[in-house]
Amino acid sequence: MSNGNVDIRIRCQRCGQDMELRDPAPGQPWPPQQFWKCAACGRNFWTTYPPPKKPKPRPSAAAAPEAG
């Protein structure tokens, strides 16, 4: 189980134990719906998060207004 650089913990509403985040299959994109599973009682839980934002391209120097 890994959840990247973010420390998100979800506790099971049935038994109170920490749930495990199930990663997508290797090579597959990260879906907006994440699947959590409780190792203690087997309860499943879905959460939805938007995919990470892609970096915006920086404006080039040619597009900057000239001082003059």
Secondary structure, 3 states (H helix, E strand, C coil): CCCCCCCCCCECCCCCCEEEEECCCCCCCCCCEEEEEECCCCCEEEEECCCCCCCCCCCCHHHCCCCC
